[in-house]
Amino acid sequence: MMMMMMKTEMAAVFVNTLLLLCCCFITSTVSQENVYAAAGEDVTLRLKNKLDSSERLYWKHNGTQIALMKSGRVVIGVDEGLGTDGSLTLRDLKKGSVEVYTSQIFKGGNLEHENTFIVRVLDKVQKPTLVATCEKHTETFKCQVPQAEGLTIAWLQDEKPLKETGPTLTRDPKKLTAESSFKCNVSNHISFEISQPVKKTCPVPDPPATKELFGFDFWTMVGILAGGGGLVLLLIIVTIVLCTRARRRRHNRLKAEGRGELEMAWSNQQQQQQQQQYQPARHGGPGLKAS
C-alpha cells in the first residue's frame, strides 16, 4: 500500500514538473540573428518585443552582463549605450571583430524572451578596377578589388545585369559592338561599389572588301547588266525577225511584179504577132484582083 502511494506521488511530481517545463518552453521565445556593421561606425541592437514596465531587461556581452533595465529605468548600462526603449547602441566597432550580445527579458522569475545578436564588423567595399584584355580572340574582363573575402561580384553589360558572377568574365568579341560596355558590381553585407565602364579591346575585324563596277557593288552591277543584256539580245532578235519578214515580203512583191510584167509583155507580143499576120492578108486580096 505504501509503495503504491509513493509511486502515485512520484508520478504526480513528474507530471507537474513536465507541465511546468512545457509552460516555460511555450511562453518564452528564443531567437538568433547575424548583424553586420561597418568598422568605425555605430550600430543599434533593437529588441524583438516591446518592453513592459513590469519586466526586467538584461544585456550580456560575450556572456558578461553589461546592462540592466528595471521598472522602465536604466539601472546599469547608461555608459554602454542602453536606450530608454531597451535598445543597445554599439560604438566605434573594430574591424574584423565578431561579438555576441544577448538580451534577456524576465517577468517575475520567468524568462520571457531571449535574443542573441552575432555582430560581425566588416570593412566597406572599395571601388573596384575593371581591366579588359584580348586573349586568343577572347575578350576577358577582370574585376580587381583589394578585399578578397566576403565579397559578391556581379556583372552588368550596357547597364543590364548578367547571370555570371565572379571576378572574371569572358565574351566573344564578334558578338560585341564597338559601343558595348561592361561594369562589375562588388558588394558585401554593408555596402557596394560599381566600377567605371570599360569597352572591349579586341580589334574589330575589317569587313571583307567588296568589288565595285562603275562605282556600284560588283554583283549588283552584274545582275543589272545581265538583265540589260538579255533585253538587248531580245531586241536584236526581234529586229532580225522583223527585218527578215520585211525582206521576204519585198522579195515576194518584186517577184510578183516581175511575173506580171513578163506576162503583160508576152501578151503584148502575142497581140502584135496576131496583128502582123492579119494585116498582110488584108493587103494581099486587092493585088490578086488587079491582075
VEXNUGU-343643 format. One record per atom (N, C-alpha, C, O): y, z, x; residue in one letter. Coordinates in steps of 0.05 Angstrom, whole numbers, padded with zeros to 5 digits, always signed. Layout:
N
YZXA
...
//
This chain:
291
-00024+00000+00016M
+00000+00000+00000M
+00025+00000+00017M
+00044-00016+00013M
+00026+00017+00037M
+00048+00019+00055M
+00052-00007+00070M
+00074-00016+00075M
+00030-00019+00078M
+00031-00045+00092M
+00043-00067+00075M
+00059-00083+00084M
+00036-00067+00050M
+00047-00087+00032M
+00077-00083+00028M
+00092-00102+00027M
+00086-00058+00026M
+00115-00052+00023M
+00130-00061+00048M
+00152-00071+00046M
+00118-00056+00071M
+00132-00063+00096M
+00134-00094+00098M
+00155-00104+00106M
+00113-00108+00090K
+00114-00137+00091K
+00135-00148+00072K
+00149-00168+00078K
+00137-00135+00048T
+00157-00144+00028T
+00185-00140+00039T
+00202-00157+00035T
+00190-00117+00051E
+00217-00111+00062E
+00224-00130+00085E
+00246-00140+00087E
+00204-00136+00102M
+00209-00155+00124M
+00215-00183+00114M
+00232-00197+00125M
+00201-00191+00093A
+00206-00218+00081A
+00234-00219+00069A
+00248-00239+00071A
+00243-00197+00056A
+00269-00196+00044A
+00291-00198+00066A
+00311-00212+00062A
+00287-00184+00088V
+00306-00184+00110V
+00307-00213+00122V
+00329-00222+00128V
+00284-00225+00125F
+00283-00252+00136F
+00298-00272+00118F
+00313-00289+00128F
+00294-00269+00092V
+00307-00287+00073V
+00337-00283+00073V
+00352-00303+00073V
+00346-00258+00074N
+00375-00252+00075N
+00388-00263+00100N
+00410-00274+00099N
+00374-00259+00122T
+00384-00270+00148T
+00386-00300+00147T
+00406-00311+00157T
+00366-00313+00136L
+00366-00342+00135L
+00388-00352+00117L
+00402-00371+00123L
+00392-00338+00094L
+00414-00346+00076L
+00441-00342+00089L
+00459-00359+00085L
+00444-00321+00105L
+00470-00315+00118L
+00475-00337+00139L
+00498-00347+00142L
+00454-00344+00154L
+00458-00366+00174L
+00465-00392+00160L
+00482-00407+00170L
+00451-00398+00138C
+00457-00423+00124C
+00486-00423+00114C
+00499-00444+00115C
+00495-00400+00103C
+00522-00399+00093C
+00542-00403+00116C
+00562-00416+00112C
+00536-00391+00139C
+00554-00394+00162C
+00555-00423+00171C
+00576-00434+00177C
+00531-00435+00172F
+00529-00463+00180F
+00544-00482+00161F
+00556-00502+00169F
+00541-00476+00135I
+00554-00493+00115I
+00584-00490+00115I
+00598-00510+00112I
+00594-00465+00118T
+00623-00461+00115T
+00638-00468+00141T
+00661-00476+00139T
+00626-00466+00164S
+00640-00472+00189S
+00637-00501+00196S
+00616-00513+00191S
+00658-00513+00209T
+00656-00541+00218T
+00661-00542+00248T
+00677-00527+00259T
+00646-00560+00260V
+00649-00564+00289V
+00653-00594+00295V
+00639-00610+00283V
+00672-00600+00312S
+00677-00628+00319S
+00684-00630+00349S
+00691-00610+00362S
+00682-00655+00359Q
+00689-00660+00387Q
+00701-00688+00389Q
+00691-00707+00375Q
+00721-00691+00405E
+00734-00718+00408E
+00745-00721+00436E
+00751-00701+00450E
+00747-00746+00445N
+00759-00752+00471N
+00789-00758+00467N
+00796-00773+00448N
+00805-00747+00484V
+00834-00751+00483V
+00842-00763+00510V
+00836-00752+00531V
+00856-00786+00509Y
+00865-00799+00534Y
+00895-00796+00536Y
+00910-00800+00517Y
+00903-00789+00560A
+00932-00784+00565A
+00940-00797+00591A
+00923-00801+00609A
+00966-00803+00594A
+00976-00815+00618A
+00984-00793+00638A
+00995-00772+00630A
+00979-00798+00663A
+00986-00779+00684A
+01017-00774+00684A
+01032-00793+00683A
+01024-00748+00686G
+01052-00741+00687G
+01066-00739+00660G
+01089-00732+00659G
+01052-00746+00639E
+01064-00744+00612E
+01052-00721+00596E
+01033-00708+00605E
+01064-00716+00572D
+01054-00695+00555D
+01036-00706+00534D
+01038-00729+00526D
+01018-00689+00524V
+01001-00696+00502V
+00997-00672+00484V
+00995-00649+00494V
+00996-00676+00458T
+00994-00654+00439T
+00967-00655+00425T
+00959-00676+00414T
+00952-00632+00425L
+00927-00630+00412L
+00932-00617+00385L
+00942-00594+00383L
+00925-00631+00363R
+00931-00621+00336R
+00905-00612+00323R
+00884-00624+00327R
+00908-00592+00306L
+00885-00581+00292L
+00876-00601+00270L
+00892-00616+00259L
+00850-00600+00265K
+00839-00617+00244K
+00843-00605+00216K
+00841-00619+00196K
+00848-00579+00215N
+00851-00565+00189N
+00877-00549+00190N
+00886-00539+00210N
+00890-00548+00166K
+00914-00533+00164K
+00909-00503+00167K
+00890-00492+00155K
+00925-00490+00183L
+00921-00461+00189L
+00933-00444+00167L
+00956-00447+00160L
+00917-00425+00157D
+00926-00406+00136D
+00935-00381+00150D
+00926-00373+00171D
+00955-00367+00137S
+00966-00343+00149S
+00946-00320+00151S
+00949-00302+00167S
+00924-00322+00136S
+00904-00301+00137S
+00883-00307+00159S
+00864-00291+00163S
+00886-00329+00173E
+00867-00337+00194E
+00877-00332+00222E
+00902-00330+00226E
+00859-00330+00240R
+00866-00326+00268R
+00858-00351+00284R
+00837-00363+00279R
+00875-00359+00302L
+00870-00383+00318L
+00869-00376+00348L
+00886-00362+00358L
+00847-00385+00360Y
+00844-00381+00389Y
+00843-00409+00402Y
+00830-00427+00392Y
+00857-00411+00425W
+00855-00435+00442W
+00842-00427+00469W
+00850-00407+00481W
+00823-00443+00477K
+00810-00438+00503K
+00812-00463+00521K
+00810-00486+00511K
+00816-00458+00547H
+00817-00479+00566H
+00793-00476+00586H
+00793-00456+00601H
+00775-00495+00585N
+00750-00493+00602N
+00736-00466+00598N
+00726-00454+00617N
+00736-00456+00573G
+00722-00431+00567G
+00739-00406+00569G
+00729-00385+00561G
+00763-00408+00579T
+00781-00385+00582T
+00802-00385+00561T
+00816-00405+00556T
+00806-00361+00547Q
+00825-00360+00526Q
+00854-00362+00537Q
+00860-00348+00557Q
+00871-00379+00525I
+00898-00383+00535I
+00919-00378+00513I
+00942-00376+00519I
+00910-00377+00488A
+00930-00374+00466A
+00917-00361+00442A
+00893-00363+00438A
+00934-00346+00427L
+00924-00333+00402L
+00947-00333+00382L
+00970-00327+00388L
+00940-00341+00358M
+00959-00340+00335M
+00946-00324+00313M
+00923-00328+00306M
+00962-00305+00303K
+00951-00286+00282K
+00973-00281+00262K
+00996-00277+00269K
+00965-00283+00236S
+00984-00278+00214S
+01008-00297+00215S
+01030-00289+00208S
+01003-00321+00224G
+01024-00341+00225G
+01044-00339+00248G
+01063-00354+00249G
+01039-00321+00267R
+01057-00319+00290R
+01041-00320+00316R
+01018-00313+00317R
+01055-00330+00337V
+01042-00333+00363V
+01042-00306+00377V
+01063-00294+00382V
+01018-00297+00383V
+01015-00271+00397V
+01013-00277+00427V
+01026-00263+00443V
+00997-00296+00435I
+00994-00304+00463I
+00996-00335+00464I
+00985-00349+00447I
+01010-00344+00484G
+01009-00373+00488G
+01035-00388+00484G
+01035-00412+00482G
+01058-00373+00483V
+01084-00387+00480V
+01089-00405+00504V
+01098-00428+00502V
+01082-00394+00527D
+01086-00410+00552D
+01065-00432+00555D
+01069-00450+00571D
+01044-00431+00540E
+01023-00451+00541E
+01028-00475+00522E
+01012-00494+00521E
+01050-00474+00508G
+01058-00496+00491G
+01045-00494+00463G
+01041-00515+00450G
+01040-00470+00453L
+01029-00467+00427L
+01051-00469+00406L
+01070-00453+00407L
+01048-00487+00387G
+01069-00491+00366G
+01063-00473+00342G
+01042-00461+00340G
+01083-00472+00324T
+01080-00455+00300T
+01059-00466+00281T
+01048-00451+00264T
+01052-00492+00283D
+01030-00502+00266D
+01003-00500+00279D
+00983-00510+00268D
+01002-00487+00302G
+00976-00484+00316G
+00970-00505+00336G
+00950-00503+00350G
+00986-00527+00338S
+00981-00548+00357S
+00987-00538+00386S
+01003-00521+00390S
+00973-00551+00405L
+00977-00543+00433L
+00986-00567+00449L
+00974-00588+00449L
+01009-00564+00462T
+01021-00586+00478T
+01015-00581+00507T
+01021-00560+00519T
+01003-00602+00520L
+00997-00601+00548L
+01018-00617+00564L
+01025-00639+00556L
+01028-00605+00585R
+01050-00618+00600R
+01042-00623+00629R
+01025-00610+00641R
+01055-00645+00640D
+01052-00652+00668D
+01022-00654+00676D
+01013-00640+00694D
+01008-00671+00662L
+00980-00675+00667L
+00975-00689+00694L
+00991-00706+00702L
+00954-00681+00707K
+00948-00691+00734K
+00928-00715+00732K
+00910-00715+00716K
+00933-00735+00749K
+00917-00759+00749K
+00888-00753+00756K
+00882-00738+00774K
+00870-00765+00740G
+00842-00763+00745G
+00828-00738+00735G
+00804-00735+00738G
+00843-00719+00724S
+00831-00694+00715S
+00817-00698+00688S
+00826-00714+00672S
+00797-00682+00684V
+00783-00681+00658V
+00782-00651+00649V
+00769-00635+00662V
+00796-00645+00628E
+00799-00617+00619E
+00787-00614+00591E
+00788-00633+00575E
+00775-00591+00586V
+00763-00585+00560V
+00779-00563+00546V
+00782-00541+00557V
+00790-00569+00522Y
+00805-00549+00506Y
+00790-00546+00480Y
+00781-00565+00467Y
+00789-00521+00471T
+00774-00514+00446T
+00792-00497+00428T
+00803-00477+00437T
+00793-00505+00403S
+00807-00488+00383S
+00787-00476+00364S
+00768-00489+00356S
+00790-00450+00359Q
+00772-00435+00341Q
+00789-00421+00320Q
+00808-00407+00326Q
+00781-00425+00295I
+00795-00412+00272I
+00776-00393+00259I
+00754-00401+00250I
+00784-00367+00258F
+00767-00346+00245F
+00781-00336+00220F
+00806-00334+00218F
+00765-00330+00200K
+00775-00317+00176K
+00757-00293+00172K
+00733-00295+00167K
+00770-00269+00173G
+00754-00245+00173G
+00739-00244+00200G
+00751-00246+00221G
+00713-00241+00198G
+00697-00241+00222G
+00681-00267+00226G
+00663-00268+00243G
+00686-00287+00209N
+00670-00312+00209N
+00686-00335+00222N
+00710-00338+00218N
+00672-00351+00237L
+00683-00375+00249L
+00684-00397+00228L
+00664-00406+00218L
+00709-00406+00221E
+00712-00426+00201E
+00711-00455+00213E
+00697-00472+00202E
+00727-00459+00234H
+00729-00486+00246H
+00729-00484+00276H
+00741-00465+00287H
+00716-00503+00289E
+00717-00504+00318E
+00720-00534+00327E
+00703-00551+00319E
+00741-00539+00342N
+00746-00567+00351N
+00748-00567+00382N
+00762-00551+00394N
+00733-00585+00393T
+00733-00588+00423T
+00747-00614+00430T
+00740-00635+00419T
+00766-00613+00448F
+00781-00637+00458F
+00775-00641+00487F
+00781-00623+00504F
+00764-00663+00494I
+00759-00670+00522I
+00782-00688+00531I
+00783-00712+00523I
+00800-00677+00547V
+00824-00692+00555V
+00819-00706+00582V
+00813-00693+00602V
+00822-00732+00581R
+00819-00748+00605R
+00846-00760+00613R
+00859-00774+00597R
+00855-00755+00637V
+00881-00764+00646V
+00878-00789+00663V
+00863-00790+00682V
+00892-00811+00654L
+00889-00837+00667L
+00917-00847+00676L
+00937-00837+00667L
+00916-00866+00695D
+00940-00880+00703D
+00946-00902+00683D
+00927-00914+00672D
+00971-00908+00680K
+00978-00932+00664K
+00971-00957+00679K
+00970-00958+00703K
+00965-00977+00664V
+00957-01003+00676V
+00981-01016+00689V
+01003-01016+00678V
+00976-01026+00713Q
+00997-01041+00727Q
+00995-01070+00720Q
+00974-01080+00712Q
+01018-01084+00723K
+01018-01113+00715K
+01000-01129+00733K
+01002-01127+00757K
+00981-01144+00721P
+00962-01159+00737P
+00975-01185+00748P
+00995-01194+00738P
+00962-01196+00769T
+00969-01221+00780T
+00947-01241+00775T
+00924-01236+00781T
+00955-01264+00764L
+00935-01285+00758L
+00937-01307+00778L
+00959-01318+00783L
+00914-01314+00790V
+00913-01335+00811V
+00894-01357+00802V
+00872-01351+00793V
+00903-01382+00804A
+00887-01405+00796A
+00880-01421+00821A
+00897-01426+00838A
+00854-01428+00824T
+00845-01445+00846T
+00826-01467+00836T
+00814-01464+00815T
+00825-01489+00851C
+00808-01511+00844C
+00784-01511+00863C
+00788-01516+00887C
+00760-01506+00853E
+00737-01504+00870E
+00715-01522+00859E
+00705-01517+00837E
+00708-01542+00874K
+00686-01560+00867K
+00690-01572+00839K
+00672-01571+00822K
+00714-01582+00834H
+00721-01595+00809H
+00719-01575+00785H
+00714-01583+00763H
+00723-01550+00791T
+00723-01529+00771T
+00748-01512+00774T
+00755-01503+00796T
+00763-01508+00752E
+00787-01492+00752E
+00779-01463+00749E
+00766-01455+00729E
+00786-01446+00769T
+00778-01418+00768T
+00803-01400+00767T
+00821-01403+00784T
+00804-01382+00748F
+00826-01363+00745F
+00816-01335+00751F
+00796-01326+00741F
+00830-01321+00769K
+00823-01294+00777K
+00845-01275+00770K
+00868-01279+00778K
+00839-01254+00754C
+00858-01234+00746C
+00856-01211+00765C
+00835-01197+00766C
+00877-01206+00780Q
+00877-01185+00801Q
+00895-01162+00793Q
+00918-01166+00785Q
+00884-01138+00795V
+00898-01113+00787V
+00889-01091+00806V
+00865-01089+00812V
+00907-01074+00815P
+00900-01053+00834P
+00878-01034+00824P
+00859-01027+00839P
+00880-01026+00799Q
+00859-01008+00788Q
+00833-01023+00785Q
+00832-01047+00779Q
+00811-01009+00790A
+00785-01022+00788A
+00766-01010+00767A
+00746-01022+00760A
+00773-00987+00757E
+00755-00973+00738E
+00768-00969+00711E
+00793-00965+00709E
+00751-00969+00691G
+00761-00962+00664G
+00779-00983+00652G
+00795-00977+00634G
+00777-01008+00661L
+00795-01029+00651L
+00780-01049+00635L
+00756-01055+00639L
+00794-01060+00615T
+00783-01082+00600T
+00801-01107+00604T
+00825-01105+00601T
+00789-01129+00611I
+00804-01154+00617I
+00797-01175+00596I
+00774-01183+00593I
+00817-01184+00582A
+00814-01205+00562A
+00832-01229+00570A
+00849-01226+00588A
+00826-01252+00558W
+00839-01277+00566W
+00853-01290+00543W
+00844-01288+00520W
+00875-01304+00549L
+00890-01320+00529L
+00894-01348+00540L
+00902-01351+00564L
+00890-01368+00524Q
+00896-01396+00530Q
+00915-01406+00510Q
+00910-01408+00486Q
+00939-01414+00520D
+00960-01424+00502D
+00966-01403+00480D
+00970-01410+00457D
+00967-01378+00489E
+00974-01355+00472E
+00952-01348+00451E
+00956-01331+00434E
+00929-01361+00453K
+00907-01355+00435K
+00885-01340+00450K
+00878-01348+00472K
+00874-01318+00438P
+00854-01302+00452P
+00828-01318+00455P
+00820-01333+00437P
+00815-01314+00477L
+00789-01326+00483L
+00767-01305+00480L
+00772-01281+00480L
+00742-01315+00478K
+00719-01297+00476K
+00711-01285+00503K
+00700-01263+00504K
+00718-01299+00524E
+00709-01290+00551E
+00724-01264+00559E
+00747-01260+00552E
+00710-01247+00574T
+00722-01223+00586T
+00714-01222+00615T
+00697-01237+00624T
+00727-01203+00629G
+00720-01200+00658G
+00742-01211+00675G
+00760-01224+00666G
+00741-01206+00701P
+00763-01213+00719P
+00765-01243+00726P
+00785-01251+00737P
+00744-01259+00720T
+00744-01287+00727T
+00739-01305+00703T
+00722-01298+00686T
+00753-01327+00702L
+00750-01347+00681L
+00748-01374+00693L
+00764-01381+00711L
+00729-01391+00684T
+00726-01418+00695T
+00729-01438+00672T
+00722-01433+00649T
+00741-01461+00679R
+00745-01482+00660R
+00741-01509+00673R
+00746-01513+00697R
+00733-01529+00656D
+00731-01557+00665D
+00759-01569+00664D
+00770-01571+00643D
+00770-01577+00687P
+00798-01588+00687P
+00801-01613+00670P
+00823-01619+00661P
+00779-01628+00666K
+00781-01652+00650K
+00787-01646+00621K
+00798-01663+00606K
+00781-01621+00612K
+00785-01613+00585K
+00812-01599+00581K
+00818-01589+00559K
+00828-01598+00602L
+00854-01584+00601L
+00876-01605+00603L
+00873-01626+00616L
+00898-01599+00590T
+00922-01616+00592T
+00940-01605+00614T
+00936-01582+00624T
+00960-01620+00621A
+00979-01611+00642A
+00995-01587+00632A
+01006-01572+00648A
+00997-01583+00605E
+01012-01561+00594E
+00995-01537+00587E
+01006-01516+00578E
+00969-01538+00591S
+00952-01515+00585S
+00959-01491+00603S
+00961-01494+00627S
+00963-01468+00591S
+00970-01444+00606S
+00951-01421+00599S
+00940-01420+00578S
+00947-01403+00619F
+00928-01381+00616F
+00942-01355+00624F
+00960-01354+00641F
+00933-01333+00611K
+00942-01306+00617K
+00918-01287+00616K
+00898-01293+00603K
+00920-01265+00631C
+00899-01244+00628C
+00913-01219+00619C
+00935-01212+00627C
+00899-01205+00600N
+00909-01181+00588N
+00892-01158+00598N
+00868-01156+00592N
+00903-01139+00613V
+00888-01117+00625V
+00897-01091+00610V
+00920-01086+00606V
+00877-01076+00601S
+00883-01052+00585S
+00863-01030+00591S
+00841-01034+00601S
+00872-01005+00585N
+00854-00982+00585N
+00860-00967+00559N
+00872-00978+00541N
+00853-00942+00558H
+00856-00926+00533H
+00885-00919+00527H
+00890-00911+00504H
+00903-00922+00546I
+00930-00912+00541I
+00951-00934+00544I
+00974-00929+00535I
+00945-00957+00556S
+00966-00977+00560S
+00953-01004+00565S
+00929-01007+00568S
+00970-01025+00566F
+00961-01052+00573F
+00984-01067+00586F
+01007-01061+00582F
+00977-01088+00601E
+00996-01105+00614E
+00985-01134+00613E
+00961-01138+00615E
+01003-01153+00611I
+00995-01182+00610I
+01008-01196+00633I
+01031-01192+00640I
+00993-01213+00646S
+01002-01228+00670S
+01021-01250+00661S
+01024-01257+00638S
+01035-01261+00681Q
+01051-01285+00677Q
+01033-01309+00672Q
+01011-01310+00682Q
+01042-01328+00656P
+01025-01352+00651P
+01021-01369+00676P
+01039-01371+00692P
+00997-01380+00678V
+00990-01397+00700V
+00977-01423+00690V
+00961-01422+00671V
+00984-01445+00702K
+00972-01471+00694K
+00951-01479+00714K
+00949-01467+00736K
+00936-01500+00708K
+00914-01508+00725K
+00925-01521+00751K
+00947-01531+00751K
+00908-01520+00772T
+00916-01530+00798T
+00900-01555+00805T
+00908-01570+00824T
+00878-01560+00792C
+00862-01584+00799C
+00879-01609+00792C
+00891-01610+00771C
+00879-01629+00810P
+00896-01653+00806P
+00886-01668+00781P
+00862-01669+00776P
+00905-01680+00768V
+00898-01696+00744V
+00889-01724+00754V
+00905-01737+00767V
+00865-01733+00749P
+00856-01759+00759P
+00873-01781+00746P
+00880-01781+00723P
+00880-01801+00764D
+00895-01824+00754D
+00879-01840+00734D
+00855-01844+00738D
+00892-01849+00713P
+00877-01865+00693P
+00868-01892+00706P
+00882-01901+00724P
+00846-01903+00699P
+00837-01928+00710P
+00857-01950+00707P
+00869-01953+00685P
+00862-01966+00729A
+00881-01987+00728A
+00873-02008+00708A
+00850-02017+00707A
+00892-02017+00692T
+00887-02037+00672T
+00898-02064+00681T
+00922-02065+00690T
+00882-02085+00680K
+00891-02112+00687K
+00910-02123+00666K
+00907-02118+00642K
+00930-02137+00675E
+00950-02148+00657E
+00951-02179+00660E
+00946-02190+00682E
+00958-02192+00639L
+00961-02221+00638L
+00986-02227+00622L
+00988-02220+00598L
+01006-02239+00635F
+01032-02245+00623F
+01045-02219+00613F
+01059-02219+00593F
+01041-02197+00628G
+01054-02172+00621G
+01040-02156+00599G
+01050-02135+00591G
+01017-02166+00589F
+01002-02151+00568F
+00974-02145+00579F
+00965-02155+00599F
+00960-02127+00565D
+00933-02120+00572D
+00916-02145+00574D
+00917-02163+00557D
+00899-02145+00596F
+00883-02169+00602F
+00866-02177+00578F
+00866-02200+00569F
+00850-02157+00568W
+00831-02164+00547W
+00845-02171+00521W
+00835-02186+00505W
+00868-02158+00516T
+00883-02165+00492T
+00892-02195+00494T
+00890-02210+00474T
+00902-02202+00517M
+00911-02230+00520M
+00887-02249+00519M
+00889-02271+00508M
+00864-02241+00530V
+00840-02258+00528V
+00833-02263+00499V
+00827-02285+00491V
+00834-02242+00483G
+00829-02245+00455G
+00849-02263+00441G
+00841-02280+00425G
+00874-02259+00448I
+00895-02276+00436I
+00891-02305+00444I
+00892-02323+00427I
+00887-02309+00470L
+00883-02337+00479L
+00858-02349+00468L
+00857-02373+00462L
+00837-02333+00466A
+00812-02344+00455A
+00816-02353+00426A
+00807-02374+00418A
+00830-02336+00411G
+00836-02344+00384G
+00854-02368+00382G
+00850-02386+00366G
+00875-02369+00400G
+00892-02392+00400G
+00878-02417+00410G
+00883-02439+00399G
+00861-02414+00430G
+00846-02437+00440G
+00828-02449+00419G
+00825-02473+00416G
+00815-02432+00403G
+00798-02441+00381G
+00814-02457+00361G
+00806-02478+00351G
+00839-02446+00355L
+00856-02460+00336L
+00864-02488+00346L
+00864-02507+00332L
+00871-02488+00372V
+00879-02514+00384V
+00856-02534+00384V
+00860-02557+00377V
+00832-02524+00391L
+00808-02541+00390L
+00803-02552+00362L
+00796-02576+00359L
+00807-02535+00342L
+00803-02544+00315L
+00823-02566+00307L
+00817-02585+00294L
+00848-02562+00316L
+00869-02582+00311L
+00862-02608+00324L
+00866-02630+00313L
+00853-02607+00349I
+00845-02631+00364I
+00823-02646+00349I
+00824-02671+00346I
+00803-02631+00340I
+00780-02643+00326I
+00790-02657+00300I
+00782-02679+00294I
+00807-02642+00285V
+00818-02654+00260V
+00834-02679+00266V
+00832-02699+00251V
+00850-02678+00287T
+00866-02702+00294T
+00848-02726+00302T
+00854-02748+00293T
+00827-02720+00318I
+00809-02742+00325I
+00796-02754+00301I
+00794-02779+00298I
+00787-02737+00283V
+00774-02747+00259V
+00793-02764+00242V
+00786-02785+00233V
+00818-02754+00238L
+00837-02769+00222L
+00844-02795+00235L
+00846-02816+00222L
+00847-02795+00262C
+00854-02820+00276C
+00831-02840+00274C
+00835-02864+00270C
+00806-02830+00277T
+00783-02847+00275T
+00781-02860+00247T
+00776-02884+00244T
+00785-02843+00227R
+00784-02854+00200R
+00806-02874+00194R
+00801-02895+00182R
+00830-02869+00205A
+00852-02888+00201A
+00847-02914+00215A
+00852-02936+00205A
+00836-02911+00240R
+00830-02936+00255R
+00808-02952+00241R
+00809-02977+00240R
+00788-02938+00230R
+00767-02953+00216R
+00777-02967+00191R
+00770-02989+00185R
+00795-02952+00176R
+00807-02965+00153R
+00823-02990+00160R
+00822-03010+00146R
+00838-02987+00182R
+00855-03010+00191R
+00837-03034+00199R
+00843-03057+00192R
+00815-03027+00213H
+00797-03048+00222H
+00785-03062+00197H
+00783-03087+00196H
+00777-03046+00178N
+00765-03058+00154N
+00785-03075+00139N
+00779-03097+00129N
+00811-03065+00138R
+00831-03081+00125R
+00837-03107+00139R
+00839-03128+00126R
+00839-03106+00166L
+00844-03131+00181L
+00820-03150+00178L
+00824-03174+00176L
+00796-03139+00178K
+00773-03155+00175K
+00773-03169+00148K
+00766-03193+00145K
+00781-03153+00128A
+00781-03165+00101A
+00803-03186+00099A
+00798-03207+00087A
+00826-03182+00111E
+00848-03201+00111E
+00840-03227+00126E
+00846-03249+00116E
+00826-03224+00149G
+00817-03247+00164G
+00797-03264+00149G
+00797-03289+00149G
+00779-03250+00135R
+00759-03264+00119R
+00773-03280+00097R
+00765-03302+00090R
+00793-03267+00085G
+00807-03281+00063G
+00821-03305+00073G
+00821-03326+00059G
+00834-03303+00096E
+00848-03326+00108E
+00829-03349+00114E
+00834-03373+00109E
+00805-03342+00125L
+00785-03362+00131L
+00776-03376+00105L
+00773-03401+00104L
+00771-03360+00085E
+00762-03372+00060E
+00783-03390+00048E
+00777-03411+00037E
+00809-03381+00051M
+00830-03397+00040M
+00833-03423+00056M
+00838-03445+00045M
+00831-03421+00083A
+00833-03446+00100A
+00810-03465+00094A
+00814-03489+00092A
+00786-03454+00091W
+00763-03471+00084W
+00767-03484+00057W
+00760-03508+00053W
+00778-03469+00039S
+00783-03480+00012S
+00803-03502+00013S
+00800-03523+00000S
+00824-03498+00029N
+00845-03519+00032N
+00834-03543+00045N
+00841-03566+00038N
+00817-03540+00065Q
+00805-03562+00079Q
+00787-03578+00060Q
+00787-03603+00061Q
+00773-03564+00044Q
+00756-03578+00024Q
+00773-03594+00005Q
+00766-03617-00002Q
+00795-03582-00003Q
+00812-03596-00022Q
+00824-03621-00009Q
+00826-03642-00022Q
+00832-03619+00016Q
+00844-03642+00030Q
+00823-03664+00033Q
+00830-03688+00029Q
+00799-03657+00040Q
+00778-03677+00043Q
+00773-03691+00017Q
+00770-03716+00016Q
+00772-03677-00004Q
+00768-03689-00030Q
+00791-03708-00038Q
+00786-03729-00049Q
+00815-03699-00031Q
+00838-03716-00037Q
+00837-03742-00021Q
+00843-03764-00031Q
+00830-03740+00005Q
+00829-03763+00022Q
+00807-03783+00011Q
+00812-03807+00011Q
+00785-03774+00003Q
+00764-03791-00008Q
+00773-03804-00034Q
+00765-03827-00039Q
+00788-03791-00049Y
+00796-03802-00075Y
+00818-03822-00072Y
+00818-03842-00087Y
+00837-03819-00055Q
+00859-03838-00052Q
+00850-03865-00042Q
+00860-03884-00055Q
+00833-03871-00022P
+00825-03897-00015P
+00811-03912-00037P
+00814-03936-00040P
+00795-03898-00052A
+00781-03911-00074A
+00801-03923-00094A
+00796-03945-00104A
+00823-03909-00099R
+00843-03919-00118R
+00858-03943-00106R
+00864-03961-00121R
+00864-03944-00080H
+00878-03967-00068H
+00860-03991-00065H
+00870-04014-00067H
+00835-03988-00062G
+00816-04009-00058G
+00811-04027-00082G
+00804-04050-00078G
+00815-04019-00106G
+00810-04034-00131G
+00828-04057-00134G
+00818-04079-00138G
+00853-04055-00132P
+00871-04078-00135P
+00867-04099-00114P
+00871-04123-00120P
+00860-04092-00090G
+00856-04111-00068G
+00834-04130-00075G
+00836-04154-00070G
+00812-04121-00087L
+00790-04138-00094L
+00797-04156-00116L
+00788-04179-00117L
+00812-04147-00134K
+00820-04163-00157K
+00838-04186-00148K
+00837-04206-00162K
+00854-04185-00128A
+00873-04206-00119A
+00858-04229-00107A
+00867-04252-00109A
+00836-04225-00094S
+00821-04247-00081S
+00806-04262-00102S
+00793-04282-00095S
//
